[in-house]
Amino acid sequence: MKVLLLFLWRVLDWLQQIVMVVSSVAIVVLVVTQVLLRYIFVMPIMGVEELACLFGFWLYFTGAVNGTRERTHIKADLVDAFITNKRALYAVKSVVTFATVCLAAIFVQWAVSYFQWSLKSWERSPSLSIPMVYAQASLLVSSFLMLFYFIIEFLDYARQAMGREPFRFTGLTGRQTDACQPCQESE
């Protein structure tokens, strides 16, 4: 089980990095191309913004997934300042993260419904007639991945609340990383 989880962690990390790099490069190339064509050559092309939007969906939602995986997502966490007992702190964090898991599960349900609607309606972009389902699929994929990472975070906090070691994953670079980087910094 541990080997499978480690393999999945590495593959997902690798895929997310690829999606973010490809999307970033595509957006930059599209925007630069449009600026050059519009202001230098005075011959803009219709639909470049639509392509940039498609890549933008994947970039933004994959970035959100990456923030969830690295636990660098935005959160208002004042519990560290008030609870000094580490096991009690992790118990509280596990309860909070369990609530986050429940909310993420609701968001997955909404994303599935939205994706099903998108498949039925098959709406298209105005200029290039690109099916919007390609952009909206990023919401579905990212919601499942965020739920997965929140579950891992919950399990990690629950383990630490019971006095066990936090999860540790070795990234593709071979460096040892903690699943709970922010927690380790506060110790």
N, C-alpha and C positions, 0 to 999 in steps of 0.2 A: 504493500500500500504506500509506504513511504517513498519507494523508488518511483512508482507511478505518479504520485503527486509532485515529486521533484521534476520528473520529465515533463509533466503537464505545465508546471510553473515555468520551466525554461522555454518550452515551445511557445507558450502564450506570450511570454516576454519578447521573444524573438519576433513573432508575428506582429505584435503591437508596435515594436520599434520600426519594422518595415512599413507598416501602414502609415505611421506618423511621418517617416522620412519621405516616402513616395508622395503622400498627400501634400506635405509642405513644399516639396520641390515642384510638384504640379501647379500648386496655387501661385508660387512665385513666378514660374515660367508663363502661366496664363496671364497674370496681371502685368508683367513686364511686356509681354507680347501685345496685349491690348493697349497699353500706354504708348508703346512705340508705333503701333498701327494708327492709333487715333490722333496723337499729337505730332508725331514726326512725319509719317507718311500720309496722314489725313485720309485714311481709308479703314475705318473701324469695321470689325467683323461682329456680326450679331451672334449672341449665344456664348461668348467667352465667359461672361458672368455666370451663366448657368452651369458651365463645366466647373468653374471655380467654386460655386456653391455646392456642387456634388462632392468635390474633394474636401471642401470645408466641413461638411457634415461628418465625414469619416475622420478628419483630423481632430475636430473638437470632441467628438464622442470617444474616440480612441484615447485622446488626452485625458478625458475624465476617467476612463478605465485605468489608465496608467497611474493617475493620482490615487485612485482607490487601491491599486496593487501596492504602491509604494507608501501608502498611508500619509500622503501629503495633501489630501483633499482638505478643503476649507472646513474647519470645525471650531466651535466655541467651547473650549475645554478648560474649565476652571477647577475641575476636580483635583488636579495635581496640587494646586495651591492649598487645598483644605484637608486632604487625606494624606497622612504621612505613612501609614502602614501600607506596604506594597501589596500584600494579598488583598486587603480591603479595597485598595485603589483598583486593582485588576478585577475584583468582583463587581464594582460599580461600572467599570468600563465594559465588562462583559454584558451587563444588563442593558447599558446604553447601546452597545453594538447589536445586541439581540433585537432591540427595537428598530435599529437601522436595517437589519436583515429582513424584518417583517415589512418595513416600508419598501425596501428594494424588491421584495417579492410582489408587492402590489404594483410597483412600477413595471415589473416584468409582465404581469398580467395585462396592464394597460398597453404596453408595447406590442404584445402579441395581438391584442384586439386591433390596435392601430395598423399593424402590418397586414392583418387579414383584410381590413377595410381597404387598405392601399392596394392590395392584390385585386380585390373586386372592382374598385373604381378605376384602377389603372390610369391615374391622372398623369399627364405629361407636361413637360416644361414648355413654355410658350414658343420659343424660337427654334430649338433643336428637336423638340418632341421627344426628349429623353424621358423614359418612364421614371417618375419620382420615387418609385419603389426602391431603386438602386441607392438613393440617398437615404431613404427612410429605413432601409435595412440596417443602417449603422446604429439606429436607435435600438432595434431589436437585439442585435449582437452585443452592443455595449451594456444593455440592461442585464442580460444574462451573465456577462463577465463581471459586472460590478456586484451582482448578487453572489457569485462564486467567491470573489475576493472579500466581500463582507462576511461571508460564512467562515472563511479562513481566519479573518480577523477576530470574529467571535470565538472560534475554537482556540485561538492563540491566547486571548485574554482569559478564557475559562481555564485553560491549562495553567496559566500563571497565577490565577486566583487559587488554584489547588496546590501551589508551591512547585510546580514543574517548570522546566526550562522553556523559553519561548521557541517557536518554530524558527529554524534557520535554513535558508535556501542558498545554494551556490548558483550564482548567475552564469550567463554564457561566458563571461570574462574569466570565470574561475575564482572570482573573489567571493569571500564569505559575506553574505548579507543577512541581516535580521529581517524577518517578516514585519517586525514592529520597530522600525528605525526610530520614530519619535519617542517611543517608550524607553528605549535604551538610553537616549540622550538625557532624559529627566532623572535617571537613577544616579 
